[in-house]
Every structure is written in structure tokens, then in C-alpha cells.
């Protein structure tokens, strides 16, 4: 049994959040790894960071604050220099007389508090908050980096008449990441800022007189910075060097990959260069390795669809297709499925173009067109490796489709994606590619269409009534209206005044029943397949989105902008 420590852990045990055995284990881990006990508890998932910090606050008799919904006035922020805030991980909250409320994550660090009291010449009263939230708030209030923000760097560039030539940038920028070259800092700051803003992509686009930088946050592009046009070649050269791309080639499209650590987390950036009339345009897709540990349950499935989905992915053989446009979360869905199925007794091989996330325990193969290593060739080779489960990144042509079908008919479970608008039209698309209808009918076990919709900000969402036109377009029934819990985000610091934070998927899951197999075999049109699937219990993308809006997760406006009402044949 763990001895009473006489600290916050006693409160966690008393509240039955933590068991004595778990405390013992965390203590041993904390001693062996040389880390704080609270970090060991959080790492083992024995208690959440919020539960730990709340127990600390209660034990020390100080206030606990959730920083995500707090706006700190600029006049208060200026009381503590940025260097002091960053070095000690503290942030001023408010001033009452000569007492300064100071946000910290470690109330036991009396030495630091006394030092701050001396530096600031004020009585300091600690207020507790979660470490990550303090870091985020410091970045939000002072800028993204210890000494500079993207804005301050750009002001510096605009104010000085430094000319960057291709030759200068090539040699100066080839140095390591910690180089003092201004453009090196600027690129690092742009990437760090995008990560802190939860962006999925960074777009650097050249025009006649300027260079536009935009971040895609929750699926929406936000214009961020205007970079002086003369910096373009230096900026692109730095990105190319980081991504191991040939800096002398400017006429052809190019691809690369950057590995970066931001705030202690590892990120992969997929770089794409495209020649335009005003110079090369760069897009960096930010891939967070931590994101892919996604649980299927967290993705937004309704109860019925979740049960069906679990049954489908546990099947021993057949093809499961996920459809939707680019950026609709198809890869994330398939990776989450593989995570669920990834066990020591199963052999899983993937063929991807390119490999987006590296998954432990799974054999991943990347398409390399230059040497003729395409999807079809990889699948043929992987079948000789005796896998149980195969993931084909995308079915694009007849050869890939036919080999995937053959693999499913010979006892393999095949996952793949297809670019179609909804689930029923995937059948027609496979026929268009050139797959025989009888092969589709016998091999495909289910098709799932999906889209991503933005989620109402949990901090500022409030009751809201959609317009009559939206209700009509979404075909909301009077029964649904009576139980509706419409919500919309007002806009706050947590969601950067947008009203939305994060995204969830809306799905339509079409199982290949006997009736749908017959229609597939008879080459029935998409509309007929959709009608039959709906009569068999399939909920369309729009209907699934409406259900999520009725629960207050998102808005009807967001659902209708993503899932069009046309051809859904909703019966009211």
C-alpha cells in the first residue's frame, strides 16, 4: 500500500480517481525517469491533467482556472516581461491593489514565486492552470516564439531593405535549424504558428507584388501574413532544403517531407511545390503523429452506424471502401480502423501514395512512380507476404481495382478509398473504371461516404434558432423540431472568435445486402441503389449531419454547406 504523502495525491485517492497501487507505480516511474509525479500520473492516464491540477489547487488552497475561455487585458500582460513569463512558465491574470494574481502550473515552486515577487516588486498570489494551457496563452499573448513572432519578423523584413538572391539563400539556408539566418527563423515561426493554431495546411502563394500565407484551420482557409515579394526565393529555398528537395529545379512540380518538433511534439510536413505564373507555390500538409491514435468511437459515429461499422471491419475478407472528396478524413478513418485491428496475430500491409502517418506494427509501402512501383505492383508483391489485412491508399484505375477484388476473393480483408460524392455512386464508379459488376457484387462488403463538419466551440456555444430556409432545406420534421437542441458558437478566445473548434465526420454507411448485390449485378443506376439502401436503413450524409445539428454538436448552416440536399430524396 502507498503511504500517505501528505500532498495532493491523497485527495486523488480520497476522490477514488487514483488507487494506492497506481500511485506506487507512478512514483517508481517518476523516480526512474527523473520526471515530476504529476507528469508520471498523466502519462499513465491514471488521472487527467485537469484532475491533477484541481487536486493541487485544493491542497494548496489556491484558485484553479480554465484558461481557454479567459481574455487577459493587454495592460495586465505588460506587467510581466515576456522573458520572465517564458522562463518561469507564468502569466499575470489580474491586479488588485499591490497583489498580482499569477497563473502557474507548479504551486510548490516557492523559490520561483519569491524571485518573481522580488523582480516585479509586487505581492504575488498564485493561481493554478494546466501547463499546456499556460504555454498556449503565453504564445497567444506574447507571440509564438521566445523572442519573436511572425508579425515582428515581417515588420523587420519590411522595414529593412535586405535583398535576398537565390545564391545567398542557397548557401546561408543550408545550415541547421538553429541558424541565425532571418529566413530560417521566419519559416520555423510560420510552421510553429500554424501548429499552435491547429492548422492542417500552410499555403504560400506568390502573386505579382506580394506573397500570401494562409492556414487551413478546421477546413477553412484563413489569410495570415503578407510576405514581401523579394523574400519568395529565400523562403522557398529554405522549405526545399528542409524537405530535401532540389532547389535548382523550378519548372516542375516537386514533393518532399519535413520532420519537425514543435512544443515537444513530433510533426511530419508533406511539402508540395507547384510552378505558377508568378513563381512556385508551396503547400505544406501538417501531419500530427499523435492524432492518428484516434479511437473509432471518437470520430462521430451514431450508435447504429458504430455497431454496423464494428461488424464490417471484423469480417475475415471482402472490400471495404471509404468515399469522399479530398480532405474529408478518409485516410484518418482507415488508419483508425487499422489501429483497432492491429494485433500481434494479424499481418497488416499498406500501399500508400504517399505514406501519411507511420503506424507501429504495420508494414507500410510507398508508391514510387519513378521506378514503376505503382499500386498494382505493390499489391501483387504484398499478396506473397501472406497478409490478413491490406490497405490500398486509393483505387484509381482498372488494374488496381481488379487486383484488390482478387485479393478480397482469396481471403483478404481489403480497405481502400475512392473519390466519389457518396456511398451508392461508388458502385457506378467501379463499373466506369472497368470492374465487372458480378465481381463488385461478390467482393464489396460495404461502402461508407463521409464529410467533415466543424464542431460548435464548447466554451461559447449557446442556444440558437436556424432560419426557416435552413430547416426547410434540411427537411427537419416537426417531431425533430420538438426535441431539437440547436446550438451555435458565439465566438471566444478558445475558438479565436470563429464559433467553431475542431471537426467531426458525418457518415453514410451502405452495407451490401442481397438486394443491393442484385441491383449491382443488374447495373442499376445510382438513384435506384440509393433508394434501396435507404429503405434498408441507410442514413444519408445530410440526415446524419442533421442529427448532429439537432444535438447541438454543429449548426445546420455548416451541415448544409457540406452535405447538399439535392438528390437525397428525404421523405418528410
C-alpha positions as CSV (number, residue, x, y, z in Angstrom):
1,X,0.0,0.0,0.0
2,X,1.1,3.6,-0.8
3,X,2.0,5.6,2.3
4,X,0.1,8.9,2.8
5,X,2.3,11.5,1.2
6,X,0.5,14.4,2.8
7,X,0.0,16.1,-0.6
8,X,-2.5,16.4,-3.5
9,X,-2.2,12.7,-4.3
10,X,-4.1,11.9,-1.0
11,X,-7.0,14.0,-2.4
12,X,-6.9,12.0,-5.7
13,X,-7.0,8.7,-3.7
14,X,-9.8,10.0,-1.5
15,X,-11.9,11.0,-4.6
16,X,-11.2,7.5,-6.0
17,X,-9.6,9.0,-9.1
18,X,-6.4,7.2,-8.2
19,X,-5.7,3.9,-6.4
20,X,-2.8,3.4,-4.0
21,X,-1.3,0.8,-6.4
22,X,-1.4,3.3,-9.3
23,X,0.3,5.9,-7.1
24,X,3.1,3.4,-6.2
25,X,3.6,2.6,-9.9
26,X,3.7,6.3,-10.9
27,X,6.1,7.1,-8.0
28,X,8.5,4.4,-9.2
29,X,8.2,5.6,-12.8
30,X,8.7,9.3,-11.8
31,X,11.9,8.4,-9.8
32,X,13.3,6.1,-12.5
33,X,12.7,8.6,-15.3
34,X,13.5,11.7,-13.3
35,X,10.2,13.4,-14.1
36,X,7.6,15.1,-11.8
37,X,5.0,12.9,-10.2
38,X,2.1,14.7,-11.9
39,X,3.7,14.1,-15.3
40,X,4.0,10.4,-14.5
41,X,0.3,10.2,-13.4
42,X,-0.8,11.9,-16.6
43,X,1.5,9.8,-18.8
44,X,0.0,6.6,-17.4
45,X,-3.6,8.0,-17.8
46,X,-4.2,7.4,-14.1
47,X,-5.6,11.0,-13.8
48,X,-6.3,13.8,-16.3
49,X,-4.2,17.0,-16.2
50,X,-7.3,18.8,-15.0
51,X,-8.0,16.4,-12.2
52,X,-4.3,16.6,-11.0
53,X,-4.2,20.4,-11.1
54,X,-7.6,20.8,-9.4
55,X,-6.4,18.5,-6.6
56,X,-3.2,20.6,-6.3
57,X,-5.2,23.8,-6.1
58,X,-7.5,22.3,-3.4
59,X,-4.5,21.0,-1.4
60,X,-2.6,24.4,-1.5
61,X,-5.8,26.4,-1.0
62,X,-5.5,28.4,-4.2
63,X,-7.8,29.1,-7.2
64,X,-7.9,26.8,-10.3
65,X,-8.7,28.5,-13.6
66,X,-9.5,27.2,-17.1
67,X,-7.5,29.4,-19.4
68,X,-9.3,28.5,-22.6
69,X,-12.1,30.9,-22.0
70,X,-10.1,33.8,-20.3
71,X,-9.2,37.0,-22.1
72,X,-6.3,38.8,-20.2
73,X,-6.2,42.6,-20.8
74,X,-3.1,43.9,-22.6
75,X,-2.3,46.3,-19.7
76,X,-2.1,43.3,-17.3
77,X,0.1,41.2,-19.7
78,X,2.6,44.1,-19.9
79,X,3.2,43.8,-16.1
80,X,5.3,40.7,-16.6
81,X,8.1,40.8,-19.3
82,X,7.9,38.0,-21.9
83,X,11.3,36.6,-20.9
84,X,10.1,36.2,-17.3
85,X,6.8,34.6,-18.4
86,X,8.5,32.1,-20.6
87,X,11.4,31.2,-18.3
88,X,9.1,30.6,-15.3
89,X,6.0,29.5,-17.3
90,X,3.8,32.0,-15.6
91,X,1.2,34.6,-16.8
92,X,-0.4,37.6,-15.0
93,X,-4.1,37.3,-14.6
94,X,-5.3,40.4,-12.7
95,X,-4.1,43.1,-10.4
96,X,-5.9,44.1,-7.1
97,X,-4.1,46.9,-5.2
98,X,-0.5,45.6,-4.9
99,X,-1.5,42.0,-5.2
100,X,-0.8,40.4,-8.6
101,X,-2.6,37.1,-9.4
102,X,-0.1,35.0,-11.2
103,X,-1.0,31.9,-13.2
104,X,1.4,28.9,-12.7
105,X,1.3,25.1,-13.1
106,X,3.5,24.4,-10.1
107,X,2.4,25.9,-6.7
108,X,5.2,24.2,-4.8
109,X,7.9,26.1,-6.6
110,X,8.2,28.7,-3.8
111,X,11.7,29.8,-4.9
112,X,10.4,30.9,-8.4
113,X,7.4,32.7,-6.8
114,X,9.7,34.6,-4.3
115,X,12.0,35.5,-7.2
116,X,9.1,36.9,-9.2
117,X,7.8,38.8,-6.2
118,X,11.3,40.5,-6.0
119,X,11.6,41.1,-9.8
120,X,8.1,42.5,-10.1
121,X,8.0,44.3,-6.7
122,X,4.5,43.1,-6.0
123,X,2.7,40.7,-3.7
124,X,2.3,37.5,-5.8
125,X,-0.8,35.3,-5.4
126,X,-0.6,32.0,-7.3
127,X,-3.5,30.7,-9.4
128,X,-3.2,27.2,-10.9
129,X,-3.8,26.2,-14.5
130,X,-2.8,23.3,-16.8
131,X,0.8,23.5,-18.2
132,X,-0.3,23.3,-21.9
133,X,-2.9,26.0,-21.4
134,X,-0.4,28.4,-19.9
135,X,2.0,27.7,-22.8
136,X,-0.8,28.3,-25.3
137,X,-1.8,31.5,-23.5
138,X,1.8,32.8,-23.4
139,X,2.0,32.2,-27.2
140,X,-1.3,33.9,-27.7
141,X,-0.5,37.0,-25.7
142,X,3.2,37.5,-26.4
143,X,3.7,35.9,-29.8
144,X,4.7,32.4,-31.0
145,X,8.4,32.3,-30.1
146,X,10.6,33.2,-27.2
147,X,11.9,36.4,-28.9
148,X,9.8,36.9,-32.0
149,X,6.5,36.3,-33.6
150,X,5.8,36.0,-37.3
151,X,4.4,39.6,-37.3
152,X,7.6,41.1,-35.7
153,X,9.8,39.2,-38.2
154,X,7.8,40.5,-41.1
155,X,7.9,44.1,-39.8
156,X,11.6,43.7,-39.5
157,X,11.8,42.5,-43.1
158,X,9.5,45.2,-44.4
159,X,11.5,47.9,-42.6
160,X,14.9,46.8,-43.8
161,X,15.9,46.7,-47.4
162,X,17.7,43.4,-47.3
163,X,17.9,41.9,-50.8
164,X,17.8,38.1,-50.9
165,X,19.3,36.5,-54.0
166,X,19.0,32.8,-54.9
167,X,22.7,32.3,-54.4
168,X,22.8,33.9,-51.0
169,X,19.8,32.0,-49.8
170,X,21.1,28.6,-51.1
171,X,24.3,28.8,-49.1
172,X,23.0,30.6,-46.0
173,X,19.9,28.5,-45.6
174,X,21.6,25.1,-46.0
175,X,22.7,25.3,-42.3
176,X,20.9,23.6,-39.4
177,X,17.6,24.6,-37.9
178,X,19.1,26.7,-35.2
179,X,20.8,29.0,-37.7
180,X,20.5,32.8,-37.1
181,X,19.5,33.4,-40.7
182,X,16.3,35.6,-40.6
183,X,14.5,33.5,-43.2
184,X,15.3,30.3,-41.3
185,X,13.6,31.8,-38.3
186,X,10.7,33.1,-40.3
187,X,10.0,29.6,-41.8
188,X,10.2,28.0,-38.3
189,X,7.9,30.6,-36.9
190,X,5.3,30.2,-39.7
191,X,5.3,26.4,-39.1
192,X,5.1,26.8,-35.3
193,X,2.3,29.3,-35.5
194,X,0.3,27.0,-37.8
195,X,0.8,24.1,-35.4
196,X,-0.4,26.3,-32.5
197,X,-3.4,27.4,-34.4
198,X,-4.3,23.7,-35.2
199,X,-3.9,24.3,-38.9
200,X,-3.9,21.3,-41.2
201,X,-2.1,23.0,-44.1
202,X,0.1,26.0,-44.8
203,X,-0.3,27.7,-48.2
204,X,2.5,30.0,-49.5
205,X,1.2,31.6,-52.8
206,X,3.2,34.1,-54.9
207,X,1.4,36.9,-56.8
208,X,2.7,39.8,-58.8
209,X,3.5,42.2,-55.9
210,X,3.2,40.0,-52.7
211,X,3.4,36.5,-51.3
212,X,0.3,35.4,-49.4
213,X,0.5,33.0,-46.5
214,X,-2.7,31.1,-45.5
215,X,-3.5,28.5,-42.9
216,X,-6.3,25.9,-43.3
217,X,-7.9,25.7,-39.8
218,X,-10.9,23.3,-39.4
219,X,-11.2,23.1,-43.1
220,X,-11.4,26.8,-43.7
221,X,-8.5,28.9,-45.2
222,X,-7.5,31.9,-43.1
223,X,-5.2,34.6,-44.5
224,X,-2.4,35.2,-42.1
225,X,0.5,37.2,-43.4
226,X,1.7,39.2,-46.4
227,X,5.4,38.3,-47.0
228,X,7.4,40.9,-49.1
229,X,7.7,39.6,-52.7
230,X,11.6,39.8,-52.5
231,X,11.6,37.1,-49.8
232,X,9.9,34.4,-52.1
233,X,13.0,32.7,-53.4
234,X,14.7,32.6,-50.0
235,X,11.6,31.3,-48.3
236,X,11.1,28.6,-50.9
237,X,14.7,27.6,-50.8
238,X,14.6,27.2,-47.1
239,X,11.5,25.0,-47.3
240,X,13.1,22.9,-50.1
241,X,16.3,22.4,-48.1
242,X,14.2,21.3,-45.0
243,X,12.2,18.9,-47.3
244,X,15.3,17.5,-49.2
245,X,14.0,18.9,-52.5
246,X,16.3,20.1,-55.4
247,X,16.5,23.9,-55.0
248,X,17.7,24.4,-58.6
249,X,14.5,22.9,-60.1
250,X,11.8,25.5,-60.5
251,X,9.8,24.3,-63.6
252,X,8.4,21.0,-62.5
253,X,6.1,20.1,-59.6
254,X,8.1,18.7,-56.6
255,X,7.3,16.8,-53.4
256,X,9.2,16.4,-50.1
257,X,8.8,15.7,-46.5
258,X,9.9,17.7,-43.4
259,X,10.2,16.3,-39.8
260,X,9.8,18.9,-37.1
261,X,9.4,19.1,-33.3
262,X,7.1,21.9,-32.1
263,X,6.4,22.3,-28.4
264,X,7.8,18.8,-27.6
265,X,5.5,17.1,-30.2
266,X,6.7,15.5,-33.4
267,X,5.1,16.6,-36.7
268,X,5.6,15.4,-40.3
269,X,5.0,18.0,-43.0
270,X,4.3,16.9,-46.6
271,X,5.6,19.5,-49.0
272,X,4.2,20.1,-52.5
273,X,5.7,22.6,-54.9
274,X,3.8,23.8,-58.0
275,X,5.2,26.2,-60.6
276,X,2.7,29.1,-61.2
277,X,3.0,32.2,-63.5
278,X,4.4,34.3,-60.6
279,X,6.8,31.7,-59.2
280,X,6.5,28.4,-57.2
281,X,3.6,27.9,-54.9
282,X,4.2,25.8,-51.8
283,X,1.7,23.8,-49.7
284,X,2.7,22.0,-46.5
285,X,0.3,19.5,-45.1
286,X,0.8,19.2,-41.3
287,X,0.6,15.6,-40.1
288,X,0.4,15.2,-36.3
289,X,1.6,11.7,-35.4
290,X,-0.4,11.9,-32.1
291,X,-3.7,12.5,-34.0
292,X,-3.7,9.1,-35.5
293,X,-4.1,7.3,-32.2
294,X,-7.8,8.1,-32.8
295,X,-10.5,5.9,-31.4
296,X,-13.2,4.9,-33.9
297,X,-15.8,5.9,-31.3
298,X,-14.5,9.5,-31.2
299,X,-14.9,10.1,-35.0
300,X,-18.6,10.9,-34.8
301,X,-20.5,7.6,-35.4
302,X,-24.1,7.4,-34.4
303,X,-24.9,4.3,-32.3
304,X,-26.4,2.2,-35.1
305,X,-23.7,3.0,-37.6
306,X,-21.0,2.3,-35.0
307,X,-22.3,-1.2,-34.4
308,X,-22.6,-1.9,-38.2
309,X,-19.0,-0.5,-38.7
310,X,-17.6,-2.7,-36.0
311,X,-19.2,-5.8,-37.6
312,X,-17.8,-4.8,-41.0
313,X,-14.2,-4.3,-40.1
314,X,-14.1,-7.6,-38.1
315,X,-15.1,-9.5,-41.3
316,X,-12.4,-12.0,-42.5
317,X,-12.5,-11.0,-46.1
318,X,-14.0,-8.6,-48.6
319,X,-13.5,-5.0,-49.7
320,X,-14.5,-2.0,-47.5
321,X,-14.5,1.3,-49.4
322,X,-14.4,4.8,-47.9
323,X,-15.5,7.5,-50.3
324,X,-15.5,11.3,-50.3
325,X,-13.6,14.3,-51.8
326,X,-10.0,15.3,-50.9
327,X,-9.8,16.4,-47.2
328,X,-12.9,14.6,-46.0
329,X,-10.9,12.4,-43.5
330,X,-10.9,9.1,-45.4
331,X,-7.3,8.3,-44.5
332,X,-7.9,9.1,-40.8
333,X,-10.9,6.8,-40.8
334,X,-9.0,3.9,-42.4
335,X,-6.0,4.4,-40.1
336,X,-8.2,4.4,-37.0
337,X,-9.7,1.1,-38.3
338,X,-6.2,-0.4,-38.8
339,X,-5.3,0.8,-35.2
340,X,-8.4,-1.1,-33.9
341,X,-7.4,-4.3,-35.9
342,X,-3.6,-4.0,-35.3
343,X,-2.8,-7.1,-33.0
344,X,0.3,-9.3,-32.9
345,X,-1.7,-12.2,-34.5
346,X,-2.6,-10.2,-37.6
347,X,-0.3,-9.2,-40.5
348,X,-1.3,-5.8,-42.0
349,X,0.3,-4.3,-45.1
350,X,-0.5,-0.9,-46.7
351,X,0.2,0.5,-50.2
352,X,0.1,4.3,-50.0
353,X,0.9,7.3,-52.1
354,X,2.5,8.8,-50.1
355,X,2.6,7.3,-46.6
356,X,0.9,10.0,-44.5
357,X,1.4,8.6,-40.9
358,X,3.8,5.9,-39.7
359,X,1.9,3.3,-37.8
360,X,3.8,1.0,-35.4
361,X,3.4,-2.7,-36.1
362,X,2.1,-2.2,-39.6
363,X,4.1,-2.8,-42.8
364,X,3.8,0.3,-45.0
365,X,4.9,0.6,-48.6
366,X,5.1,3.9,-50.5
367,X,4.3,4.2,-54.2
368,X,7.3,5.3,-56.3
369,X,6.2,6.0,-59.8
370,X,9.8,6.8,-61.0
371,X,10.8,3.2,-60.6
372,X,7.5,1.8,-61.7
373,X,6.4,0.8,-58.2
374,X,2.7,1.6,-58.5
375,X,-0.3,0.3,-56.5
376,X,-0.9,-2.7,-58.7
377,X,2.7,-3.9,-58.5
378,X,2.8,-3.4,-54.7
379,X,-0.4,-5.3,-54.2
380,X,0.8,-8.3,-56.3
381,X,4.0,-8.4,-54.2
382,X,2.3,-7.9,-50.9
383,X,0.0,-10.9,-51.5
384,X,3.1,-13.1,-51.5
385,X,3.8,-11.9,-47.9
386,X,0.6,-13.6,-46.7
387,X,-1.2,-10.6,-45.1
388,X,-4.5,-10.8,-43.3
389,X,-5.4,-7.2,-43.9
390,X,-4.5,-4.9,-46.9
391,X,-4.9,-1.2,-47.2
392,X,-4.8,0.3,-50.7
393,X,-4.4,4.0,-50.5
394,X,-6.7,4.7,-53.4
395,X,-8.3,2.8,-56.2
396,X,-7.6,4.9,-59.3
397,X,-7.5,2.5,-62.3
398,X,-8.8,-0.8,-63.6
399,X,-5.6,-2.8,-62.8
400,X,-5.5,-1.7,-59.1
401,X,-9.3,-2.3,-58.7
402,X,-9.1,-5.8,-60.2
403,X,-6.2,-6.9,-58.1
404,X,-7.9,-5.5,-54.9
405,X,-11.0,-7.5,-55.9
406,X,-9.0,-10.7,-56.5
407,X,-7.2,-10.2,-53.1
408,X,-10.6,-9.9,-51.3
409,X,-11.9,-13.0,-53.1
410,X,-8.9,-15.0,-51.9
411,X,-9.5,-14.5,-48.2
412,X,-8.1,-11.0,-47.5
413,X,-9.8,-8.0,-45.9
414,X,-9.1,-5.0,-48.2
415,X,-9.6,-1.4,-47.1
416,X,-9.4,1.4,-49.8
417,X,-10.6,4.8,-50.7
418,X,-12.4,6.1,-53.8
419,X,-13.2,9.6,-54.9
420,X,-16.9,9.8,-55.3
421,X,-19.6,12.1,-53.8
422,X,-21.5,9.5,-51.8
423,X,-21.6,5.7,-51.0
424,X,-24.0,4.5,-53.7
425,X,-22.2,6.2,-56.6
426,X,-19.0,4.2,-55.7
427,X,-20.6,1.1,-57.3
428,X,-21.1,3.1,-60.6
429,X,-17.6,4.5,-60.4
430,X,-16.1,0.9,-60.1
431,X,-18.1,-0.1,-63.2
432,X,-16.8,3.0,-65.0
433,X,-13.2,2.1,-64.1
434,X,-13.8,-1.3,-65.8
435,X,-14.5,-3.8,-63.0
436,X,-17.2,-6.4,-63.9
437,X,-20.5,-5.9,-62.0
438,X,-20.5,-9.5,-60.8
439,X,-17.0,-9.0,-59.2
440,X,-18.2,-5.9,-57.4
441,X,-21.3,-7.6,-56.1
442,X,-19.3,-10.6,-54.8
443,X,-16.3,-8.7,-53.3
444,X,-17.5,-5.4,-51.8
445,X,-18.9,-5.8,-48.3
446,X,-19.7,-2.1,-47.5
447,X,-19.2,1.4,-48.8
448,X,-19.0,4.4,-46.5
449,X,-19.3,8.0,-47.7
450,X,-18.1,10.8,-45.3
451,X,-17.6,14.5,-44.9
452,X,-16.1,16.7,-42.1
453,X,-18.2,19.4,-40.4
454,X,-17.0,21.9,-37.9
455,X,-18.0,21.5,-34.3
456,X,-19.5,24.2,-32.1
457,X,-17.0,25.7,-29.7
458,X,-17.7,24.0,-26.3
459,X,-16.8,27.2,-24.4
460,X,-19.1,29.7,-26.1
461,X,-21.9,27.7,-27.8
462,X,-25.3,29.0,-26.9
463,X,-29.0,28.2,-27.9
464,X,-29.8,29.4,-31.4
465,X,-32.6,29.0,-33.9
466,X,-31.8,28.3,-37.5
467,X,-33.6,30.1,-40.3
468,X,-36.8,28.7,-41.8
469,X,-35.0,28.3,-45.1
470,X,-32.3,26.1,-43.5
471,X,-34.9,24.0,-41.7
472,X,-36.8,23.5,-44.9
473,X,-33.6,22.7,-46.9
474,X,-32.6,20.1,-44.3
475,X,-36.1,18.6,-44.3
476,X,-36.3,18.7,-40.5
477,X,-39.6,17.1,-39.3
478,X,-41.9,18.7,-36.7
479,X,-41.1,15.7,-34.4
480,X,-37.4,16.5,-34.7
481,X,-38.1,20.2,-34.1
482,X,-39.9,19.5,-30.9
483,X,-36.7,17.7,-29.5
484,X,-34.1,19.9,-31.1
485,X,-31.3,21.4,-29.1
486,X,-29.9,23.9,-31.7
487,X,-26.6,25.5,-30.7
488,X,-24.2,27.9,-32.3
489,X,-20.8,29.3,-31.1
490,X,-20.8,33.0,-30.2
491,X,-17.0,33.3,-30.7
492,X,-14.4,33.5,-27.9
493,X,-10.6,33.2,-27.3
494,X,-10.8,29.4,-27.3
495,X,-12.1,29.3,-30.9
496,X,-10.4,32.5,-32.0
497,X,-13.8,34.2,-32.4
498,X,-14.9,31.7,-35.1
499,X,-17.6,29.9,-33.1
500,X,-16.3,26.5,-34.2
501,X,-13.4,24.4,-32.8
502,X,-12.4,21.0,-34.3
503,X,-14.3,18.8,-36.7
504,X,-16.3,15.6,-36.7
505,X,-17.3,13.3,-39.5
506,X,-20.8,12.7,-40.9
507,X,-21.3,9.3,-42.5
508,X,-23.5,7.3,-44.7
509,X,-22.8,3.6,-44.4
510,X,-24.2,1.3,-47.2
511,X,-23.9,-2.4,-46.4
512,X,-24.0,-4.7,-49.5
513,X,-27.2,-6.6,-48.8
514,X,-28.6,-9.3,-51.1
515,X,-31.0,-6.7,-52.7
516,X,-28.2,-4.2,-53.4
517,X,-25.9,-7.0,-54.8
518,X,-28.7,-7.9,-57.2
519,X,-29.1,-4.3,-58.3
520,X,-25.3,-4.0,-58.7
521,X,-25.2,-7.2,-60.8
522,X,-28.0,-5.7,-63.0
523,X,-26.1,-2.4,-63.3
524,X,-28.9,-0.4,-61.8
525,X,-28.5,3.4,-61.7
526,X,-27.1,5.1,-58.6
527,X,-30.6,6.6,-57.7
528,X,-32.0,3.1,-57.5
529,X,-29.2,1.8,-55.4
530,X,-29.6,4.8,-53.0
531,X,-33.4,4.2,-52.7
532,X,-32.8,0.5,-51.9
533,X,-30.1,1.3,-49.4
534,X,-32.3,3.9,-47.6
535,X,-35.2,1.5,-47.4
536,X,-32.8,-0.9,-45.8
537,X,-31.9,1.6,-43.1
538,X,-29.0,3.7,-44.5
539,X,-28.9,7.2,-43.1
540,X,-27.6,9.7,-45.7
541,X,-24.8,12.2,-45.2
542,X,-27.4,15.0,-44.8
543,X,-29.6,13.1,-42.4
544,X,-26.5,12.2,-40.2
545,X,-25.4,15.8,-40.3
546,X,-28.9,17.0,-39.3
547,X,-28.9,14.5,-36.3
548,X,-25.6,16.0,-35.1
549,X,-27.0,19.6,-35.5
550,X,-30.2,18.6,-33.6
551,X,-27.9,17.5,-30.7
552,X,-26.1,20.9,-30.8
553,X,-22.8,19.4,-32.0
554,X,-22.8,21.6,-35.1
555,X,-25.0,24.0,-37.0
556,X,-27.5,23.4,-39.8
557,X,-25.7,26.1,-41.8
558,X,-22.4,24.1,-41.5
559,X,-24.1,20.8,-42.4
560,X,-25.9,22.3,-45.5
561,X,-22.6,23.8,-46.7
562,X,-21.0,20.4,-46.6
563,X,-23.8,17.9,-47.5
564,X,-26.1,19.2,-50.2
565,X,-29.8,18.5,-50.0
566,X,-30.1,17.6,-53.7
567,X,-30.9,14.1,-54.7
568,X,-31.2,12.9,-51.1
569,X,-34.9,12.3,-51.6
570,X,-35.7,12.9,-48.0
571,X,-39.2,11.9,-47.2
572,X,-40.8,14.2,-44.6
